[in-house]
Amino acid sequence: MVDVIVEVPYIVVDEEELKRRIESRRVRDTTKERYRKLLAQFKENFRKYDNGFVVFTENYLRKVHNKVKEKALTVNKIPYDEFLG
């Protein structure tokens, strides 16, 4: 039996490609800002190894754990935007 469904976001980005797009003159400032936020979220919450494998950081797992403890008794689903929003 499932008590709570937790949608944990797992993003994988090409950091070099995002950096290139941020530096590009052809990309709008609003789009650059979205890329900057995505890159910051990725660096804060995930670690990418040289072989391309991506894992959660300890800090991210703590955020997920704390959110589940906070919400588990009051909801039956915790959507992904609660973690990276």
N, C-alpha and C positions, 0 to 999 in steps of 0.2 A: 504494500500500500504506500502511496506517495502522499506525503503531508504538504510539501511545498515544492513547486517547480521553480528552479533558478536558471535564468537565461544568462549565462556568463559570456560576455563578449570576448572573442579571440580574433584579433586583427593581425594580419601579416601585410607589411608594406615593403616596397622597394625604397629604402631610405635614400639611396643615391638619386633615384628618379624623382622623388619628391623634392629633394634639395635642388636638382636641376630645374624643375618647374618653378620653384620659389624664386630662383634667380632669373628666370626667363622674362624678357621684356614683353613677350606676346601673351602672357597670362595676366588676367585682371587682378587687381589688388584684393578684391573680395575672395577670389579663388585662392590666391596666395595665402590669405589669412586662414582659410579652411585647411590648406595643406600644412601650414605651420602648426595648427592645433592638432591635426592628425599625427604629425610627426612627434609633437610633444607628448601626446597621449601614449603613443607607441613606446617612446623612450622611457617614460615614467612607469609603464605597466608591464612591459615585455622585454625579454632579452633575446637577441638574435645571435646565434653562434655562427662561426665562419662557414660551417657546412649548410647554413640556411635554416637550421632547426630553430624554432621559436618557442620559448617557454614563458610562463608567468613569472613576474618578480615576486619576491616575498611580500613586499608592500601591497601589491595588487591582491594577493591571496588574503592578506589581512583585511583589506577593504571588503572583499567578498564575504569573508567570514563574519565580520562585524555587521554588515548589512543583513545577512541571513539571521543572525541572532536578534537584530533589532526588529525585523519584519515578520519573522516566521510565525509568530503567534497571532498575527492580525490579518495576514493575506495568504492566499494559496498559490500565488505566483509573483515572482520578483522579476520584472522585465529587464532586459539588457541595458536600457538607458539609465537605470539606477546606478550603474557602475562607472560608465564612461561619460555620462551626460554632463 
